Amino acid sequence: MTPLRNPVRRVTVNDCASVRRRLVVALEPGDVLAFRESGRRRWYRAPIGRVFVEVARWNVDAERAARKAARKAGKA
């Protein structure tokens, strides 16, 4: 793997549904993930580790909800 020394920026293919704009996503040195709306100047930054933990938590919660719904459907 190549170490991250320079920022890498990309624009999303589709609009983000909640803001109706495309997003600019950046990987920045120091293991930081940054987002901004296309056409806006305000960047929102978060450490990659915290983003990973939150996304993993969302997936685990979704799996638990699906299993619970399957159990509930099986009882009925």
N, CA, C and O atoms as CSV, one atom per row, in Angstrom:
chain,resi,resn,atom,element,x,y,z
A,1,MET,N,N,0.835,-1.189,0.000
A,1,MET,CA,C,0.000,0.000,0.000
A,1,MET,C,C,0.876,1.248,0.000
A,1,MET,O,O,2.004,1.248,0.494
A,2,THR,N,N,0.320,2.300,-0.567
A,2,THR,CA,C,1.024,3.569,-0.639
A,2,THR,C,C,0.615,4.439,0.552
A,2,THR,O,O,-0.582,4.594,0.794
A,3,PRO,N,N,1.552,5.007,1.298
A,3,PRO,CA,C,1.167,5.890,2.401
A,3,PRO,C,C,0.516,7.173,1.870
A,3,PRO,O,O,0.862,7.662,0.795
A,4,LEU,N,N,-0.415,7.693,2.631
A,4,LEU,CA,C,-1.151,8.894,2.232
A,4,LEU,C,C,-0.357,10.127,2.653
A,4,LEU,O,O,-0.294,10.464,3.835
A,5,ARG,N,N,0.246,10.791,1.673
A,5,ARG,CA,C,1.028,12.000,1.957
A,5,ARG,C,C,0.375,13.250,1.388
A,5,ARG,O,O,0.559,14.346,1.918
A,6,ASN,N,N,-0.388,13.090,0.308
A,6,ASN,CA,C,-1.072,14.219,-0.324
A,6,ASN,C,C,-2.579,13.972,-0.293
A,6,ASN,O,O,-3.018,12.824,-0.369
A,7,PRO,N,N,-3.369,15.028,-0.183
A,7,PRO,CA,C,-4.825,14.839,-0.204
A,7,PRO,C,C,-5.283,14.257,-1.543
A,7,PRO,O,O,-4.748,14.595,-2.600
A,8,VAL,N,N,-6.277,13.380,-1.476
A,8,VAL,CA,C,-6.896,12.802,-2.671
A,8,VAL,C,C,-8.359,13.202,-2.630
A,8,VAL,O,O,-9.059,12.901,-1.663
A,9,ARG,N,N,-8.833,13.887,-3.685
A,9,ARG,CA,C,-10.216,14.357,-3.709
A,9,ARG,C,C,-10.954,13.748,-4.889
A,9,ARG,O,O,-10.405,13.614,-5.983
A,10,ARG,N,N,-12.222,13.377,-4.648
A,10,ARG,CA,C,-13.076,12.831,-5.694
A,10,ARG,C,C,-14.491,13.382,-5.508
A,10,ARG,O,O,-14.885,13.769,-4.407
A,11,VAL,N,N,-15.239,13.408,-6.602
A,11,VAL,CA,C,-16.633,13.865,-6.574
A,11,VAL,C,C,-17.520,12.647,-6.762
A,11,VAL,O,O,-17.212,11.776,-7.575
A,12,THR,N,N,-18.621,12.576,-6.020
A,12,THR,CA,C,-19.540,11.452,-6.138
A,12,THR,C,C,-20.228,11.477,-7.502
A,12,THR,O,O,-20.346,12.526,-8.135
A,13,VAL,N,N,-20.676,10.309,-7.936
A,13,VAL,CA,C,-21.336,10.181,-9.232
A,13,VAL,C,C,-22.760,10.730,-9.150
A,13,VAL,O,O,-23.210,11.434,-10.055
A,14,ASN,N,N,-23.463,10.410,-8.071
A,14,ASN,CA,C,-24.862,10.814,-7.911
A,14,ASN,C,C,-24.994,11.883,-6.830
A,14,ASN,O,O,-24.114,12.053,-5.987
A,15,ASP,N,N,-26.110,12.592,-6.878
A,15,ASP,CA,C,-26.416,13.573,-5.842
A,15,ASP,C,C,-26.695,12.863,-4.530
A,15,ASP,O,O,-27.193,11.738,-4.510
A,16,CYS,N,N,-26.371,13.529,-3.447
A,16,CYS,CA,C,-26.740,13.052,-2.115
A,16,CYS,C,C,-28.209,13.421,-1.916
A,16,CYS,O,O,-28.581,14.581,-2.095
A,17,ALA,N,N,-29.036,12.467,-1.553
A,17,ALA,CA,C,-30.479,12.689,-1.491
A,17,ALA,C,C,-30.871,13.789,-0.505
A,17,ALA,O,O,-31.798,14.555,-0.768
A,18,SER,N,N,-30.174,13.869,0.620
A,18,SER,CA,C,-30.592,14.822,1.651
A,18,SER,C,C,-30.254,16.268,1.302
A,18,SER,O,O,-30.939,17.180,1.765
A,19,VAL,N,N,-29.224,16.501,0.501
A,19,VAL,CA,C,-28.834,17.883,0.182
A,19,VAL,C,C,-29.014,18.221,-1.297
A,19,VAL,O,O,-28.856,19.373,-1.702
A,20,ARG,N,N,-29.348,17.195,-2.107
A,20,ARG,CA,C,-29.580,17.374,-3.545
A,20,ARG,C,C,-28.393,17.979,-4.272
A,20,ARG,O,O,-28.561,18.754,-5.214
A,21,ARG,N,N,-27.208,17.630,-3.838
A,21,ARG,CA,C,-25.969,18.060,-4.480
A,21,ARG,C,C,-25.008,16.881,-4.471
A,21,ARG,O,O,-25.136,15.958,-3.666
A,22,ARG,N,N,-24.050,16.931,-5.376
A,22,ARG,CA,C,-22.995,15.933,-5.314
A,22,ARG,C,C,-22.067,16.287,-4.166
A,22,ARG,O,O,-22.004,17.440,-3.740
A,23,LEU,N,N,-21.350,15.295,-3.668
A,23,LEU,CA,C,-20.419,15.514,-2.567
A,23,LEU,C,C,-18.991,15.407,-3.073
A,23,LEU,O,O,-18.693,14.616,-3.968
A,24,VAL,N,N,-18.123,16.202,-2.498
A,24,VAL,CA,C,-16.686,16.096,-2.724
A,24,VAL,C,C,-16.128,15.382,-1.496
A,24,VAL,O,O,-16.345,15.813,-0.363
A,25,VAL,N,N,-15.412,14.297,-1.730
A,25,VAL,CA,C,-14.867,13.493,-0.656
A,25,VAL,C,C,-13.344,13.554,-0.745
A,25,VAL,O,O,-12.778,13.452,-1.833
A,26,ALA,N,N,-12.688,13.720,0.394
A,26,ALA,CA,C,-11.227,13.814,0.406
A,26,ALA,C,C,-10.645,12.902,1.471
A,26,ALA,O,O,-11.158,12.821,2.588
A,27,LEU,N,N,-9.569,12.219,1.112
A,27,LEU,CA,C,-8.719,11.522,2.078
A,27,LEU,C,C,-7.526,12.424,2.300
A,27,LEU,O,O,-6.813,12.765,1.356
A,28,GLU,N,N,-7.309,12.812,3.539
A,28,GLU,CA,C,-6.247,13.765,3.840
A,28,GLU,C,C,-5.192,13.118,4.722
A,28,GLU,O,O,-5.491,12.182,5.464
A,29,PRO,N,N,-3.952,13.613,4.646
A,29,PRO,CA,C,-2.904,13.082,5.520
A,29,PRO,C,C,-3.311,13.217,6.993
A,29,PRO,O,O,-4.043,14.132,7.370
A,30,GLY,N,N,-2.829,12.304,7.793
A,30,GLY,CA,C,-3.221,12.300,9.197
A,30,GLY,C,C,-4.447,11.432,9.409
A,30,GLY,O,O,-5.089,11.502,10.457
A,31,ASP,N,N,-4.778,10.602,8.404
A,31,ASP,CA,C,-5.922,9.690,8.468
A,31,ASP,C,C,-7.223,10.428,8.756
A,31,ASP,O,O,-7.940,10.112,9.706
A,32,VAL,N,N,-7.513,11.417,7.915
A,32,VAL,CA,C,-8.723,12.227,8.049
A,32,VAL,C,C,-9.563,12.067,6.783
A,32,VAL,O,O,-9.045,12.095,5.667
A,33,LEU,N,N,-10.866,11.899,6.979
A,33,LEU,CA,C,-11.828,11.841,5.890
A,33,LEU,C,C,-12.608,13.147,5.903
A,33,LEU,O,O,-13.129,13.544,6.946
A,34,ALA,N,N,-12.698,13.823,4.756
A,34,ALA,CA,C,-13.369,15.121,4.690
A,34,ALA,C,C,-14.445,15.090,3.610
A,34,ALA,O,O,-14.273,14.460,2.566
A,35,PHE,N,N,-15.557,15.779,3.872
A,35,PHE,CA,C,-16.664,15.881,2.928
A,35,PHE,C,C,-17.061,17.338,2.789
A,35,PHE,O,O,-16.922,18.124,3.726
A,36,ARG,N,N,-17.560,17.695,1.598
A,36,ARG,CA,C,-18.219,18.978,1.427
A,36,ARG,C,C,-19.204,18.839,0.285
A,36,ARG,O,O,-19.067,17.965,-0.572
A,37,GLU,N,N,-20.199,19.710,0.283
A,37,GLU,CA,C,-21.153,19.735,-0.810
A,37,GLU,C,C,-20.512,20.432,-2.002
A,37,GLU,O,O,-19.792,21.417,-1.838
A,38,SER,N,N,-20.769,19.928,-3.180
A,38,SER,CA,C,-20.238,20.554,-4.382
A,38,SER,C,C,-20.812,21.967,-4.494
A,38,SER,O,O,-22.023,22.158,-4.377
A,39,GLY,N,N,-19.959,22.940,-4.716
A,39,GLY,CA,C,-20.398,24.329,-4.808
A,39,GLY,C,C,-20.388,25.067,-3.488
A,39,GLY,O,O,-20.700,26.257,-3.445
A,40,ARG,N,N,-20.041,24.398,-2.429
A,40,ARG,CA,C,-19.954,25.028,-1.105
A,40,ARG,C,C,-18.518,24.966,-0.619
A,40,ARG,O,O,-17.727,24.164,-1.118
A,41,ARG,N,N,-18.173,25.803,0.348
A,41,ARG,CA,C,-16.794,25.863,0.844
A,41,ARG,C,C,-16.563,25.138,2.158
A,41,ARG,O,O,-15.419,24.820,2.482
A,42,ARG,N,N,-17.601,24.868,2.919
A,42,ARG,CA,C,-17.463,24.296,4.261
A,42,ARG,C,C,-17.122,22.813,4.192
A,42,ARG,O,O,-17.877,22.026,3.620
A,43,TRP,N,N,-15.981,22.426,4.776
A,43,TRP,CA,C,-15.564,21.037,4.858
A,43,TRP,C,C,-15.986,20.462,6.203
A,43,TRP,O,O,-15.945,21.155,7.219
A,44,TYR,N,N,-16.390,19.201,6.209
A,44,TYR,CA,C,-16.699,18.456,7.427
A,44,TYR,C,C,-15.679,17.330,7.517
A,44,TYR,O,O,-15.582,16.504,6.610
A,45,ARG,N,N,-14.920,17.294,8.603
A,45,ARG,CA,C,-13.826,16.336,8.747
A,45,ARG,C,C,-14.053,15.406,9.937
A,45,ARG,O,O,-14.665,15.778,10.938
A,46,ALA,N,N,-13.540,14.188,9.792
A,46,ALA,CA,C,-13.597,13.209,10.878
A,46,ALA,C,C,-12.429,12.246,10.727
A,46,ALA,O,O,-12.026,11.933,9.607
A,47,PRO,N,N,-11.883,11.774,11.839
A,47,PRO,CA,C,-10.827,10.761,11.769
A,47,PRO,C,C,-11.378,9.475,11.137
A,47,PRO,O,O,-12.505,9.072,11.425
A,48,ILE,N,N,-10.596,8.850,10.297
A,48,ILE,CA,C,-11.047,7.651,9.589
A,48,ILE,C,C,-11.433,6.551,10.582
A,48,ILE,O,O,-12.386,5.811,10.340
A,49,GLY,N,N,-10.713,6.438,11.679
A,49,GLY,CA,C,-11.020,5.411,12.676
A,49,GLY,C,C,-12.417,5.556,13.248
A,49,GLY,O,O,-13.123,4.563,13.424
A,50,ARG,N,N,-12.822,6.781,13.537
A,50,ARG,CA,C,-14.172,6.999,14.088
A,50,ARG,C,C,-15.241,6.717,13.044
A,50,ARG,O,O,-16.295,6.169,13.366
A,51,VAL,N,N,-14.973,7.089,11.790
A,51,VAL,CA,C,-15.928,6.808,10.712
A,51,VAL,C,C,-16.090,5.302,10.560
A,51,VAL,O,O,-17.208,4.807,10.415
A,52,PHE,N,N,-14.977,4.570,10.592
A,52,PHE,CA,C,-15.026,3.114,10.483
A,52,PHE,C,C,-15.870,2.505,11.596
A,52,PHE,O,O,-16.710,1.642,11.338
A,53,VAL,N,N,-15.651,2.948,12.831
A,53,VAL,CA,C,-16.396,2.400,13.972
A,53,VAL,C,C,-17.896,2.664,13.807
A,53,VAL,O,O,-18.708,1.778,14.074
A,54,GLU,N,N,-18.268,3.858,13.376
A,54,GLU,CA,C,-19.689,4.182,13.196
A,54,GLU,C,C,-20.328,3.356,12.084
A,54,GLU,O,O,-21.444,2.862,12.242
A,55,VAL,N,N,-19.630,3.204,10.964
A,55,VAL,CA,C,-20.171,2.415,9.858
A,55,VAL,C,C,-20.301,0.948,10.266
A,55,VAL,O,O,-21.290,0.297,9.930
A,56,ALA,N,N,-19.320,0.431,10.979
A,56,ALA,CA,C,-19.401,-0.942,11.465
A,56,ALA,C,C,-20.592,-1.094,12.416
A,56,ALA,O,O,-21.311,-2.092,12.354
A,57,ARG,N,N,-20.797,-0.129,13.279
A,57,ARG,CA,C,-21.927,-0.173,14.217
A,57,ARG,C,C,-23.255,-0.162,13.469
A,57,ARG,O,O,-24.171,-0.900,13.830
A,58,TRP,N,N,-23.372,0.673,12.424
A,58,TRP,CA,C,-24.611,0.711,11.624
A,58,TRP,C,C,-24.888,-0.655,10.998
A,58,TRP,O,O,-26.026,-1.123,10.992
A,59,ASN,N,N,-23.840,-1.288,10.474
A,59,ASN,CA,C,-24.025,-2.591,9.845
A,59,ASN,C,C,-24.426,-3.654,10.851
A,59,ASN,O,O,-25.300,-4.475,10.572
A,60,VAL,N,N,-23.803,-3.649,12.010
A,60,VAL,CA,C,-24.163,-4.615,13.051
A,60,VAL,C,C,-25.610,-4.392,13.490
A,60,VAL,O,O,-26.360,-5.356,13.644
A,61,ASP,N,N,-26.009,-3.145,13.694
A,61,ASP,CA,C,-27.389,-2.847,14.096
A,61,ASP,C,C,-28.384,-3.298,13.030
A,61,ASP,O,O,-29.448,-3.820,13.363
A,62,ALA,N,N,-28.054,-3.104,11.755
A,62,ALA,CA,C,-28.944,-3.526,10.668
A,62,ALA,C,C,-29.073,-5.053,10.642
A,62,ALA,O,O,-30.165,-5.581,10.433
A,63,GLU,N,N,-27.963,-5.757,10.853
A,63,GLU,CA,C,-28.009,-7.222,10.896
A,63,GLU,C,C,-28.852,-7.708,12.060
A,63,GLU,O,O,-29.639,-8.644,11.913
A,64,ARG,N,N,-28.694,-7.085,13.203
A,64,ARG,CA,C,-29.500,-7.469,14.377
A,64,ARG,C,C,-30.978,-7.228,14.121
A,64,ARG,O,O,-31.810,-8.067,14.464
A,65,ALA,N,N,-31.312,-6.094,13.525
A,65,ALA,CA,C,-32.717,-5.785,13.229
A,65,ALA,C,C,-33.295,-6.788,12.240
A,65,ALA,O,O,-34.448,-7.198,12.375
A,66,ALA,N,N,-32.507,-7.187,11.248
A,66,ALA,CA,C,-32.987,-8.165,10.272
A,66,ALA,C,C,-33.227,-9.518,10.930
A,66,ALA,O,O,-34.228,-10.178,10.650
A,67,ARG,N,N,-32.307,-9.935,11.810
A,67,ARG,CA,C,-32.488,-11.203,12.514
A,67,ARG,C,C,-33.708,-11.157,13.423
A,67,ARG,O,O,-34.456,-12.130,13.515
A,68,LYS,N,N,-33.910,-10.028,14.093
A,68,LYS,CA,C,-35.060,-9.877,14.981
A,68,LYS,C,C,-36.359,-9.919,14.188
A,68,LYS,O,O,-37.329,-10.540,14.622
A,69,ALA,N,N,-36.387,-9.267,13.032
A,69,ALA,CA,C,-37.578,-9.278,12.185
A,69,ALA,C,C,-37.849,-10.696,11.663
A,69,ALA,O,O,-39.004,-11.108,11.562
A,70,ALA,N,N,-36.785,-11.442,11.333
A,70,ALA,CA,C,-36.963,-12.808,10.858
A,70,ALA,C,C,-37.517,-13.699,11.961
A,70,ALA,O,O,-38.389,-14.531,11.709
A,71,ARG,N,N,-37.016,-13.530,13.188
A,71,ARG,CA,C,-37.539,-14.307,14.310
A,71,ARG,C,C,-38.998,-13.971,14.564
A,71,ARG,O,O,-39.816,-14.856,14.815
A,72,LYS,N,N,-39.316,-12.686,14.496
A,72,LYS,CA,C,-40.692,-12.250,14.743
A,72,LYS,C,C,-41.623,-12.797,13.662
A,72,LYS,O,O,-42.741,-13.214,13.963
A,73,ALA,N,N,-41.176,-12.799,12.419
A,73,ALA,CA,C,-41.984,-13.319,11.313
A,73,ALA,C,C,-42.162,-14.824,11.446
A,73,ALA,O,O,-43.203,-15.355,11.060
A,74,GLY,N,N,-41.169,-15.517,11.982
A,74,GLY,CA,C,-41.247,-16.956,12.165
A,74,GLY,C,C,-42.246,-17.359,13.239
A,74,GLY,O,O,-42.849,-18.430,13.166
A,75,LYS,N,N,-42.421,-16.493,14.242
A,75,LYS,CA,C,-43.364,-16.789,15.337
A,75,LYS,C,C,-44.808,-16.583,14.908
A,75,LYS,O,O,-45.711,-17.239,15.427
A,76,ALA,N,N,-45.033,-15.678,13.967
A,76,ALA,CA,C,-46.413,-15.344,13.574
A,76,ALA,C,C,-46.993,-16.361,12.623
A,76,ALA,O,O,-48.141,-16.226,12.199
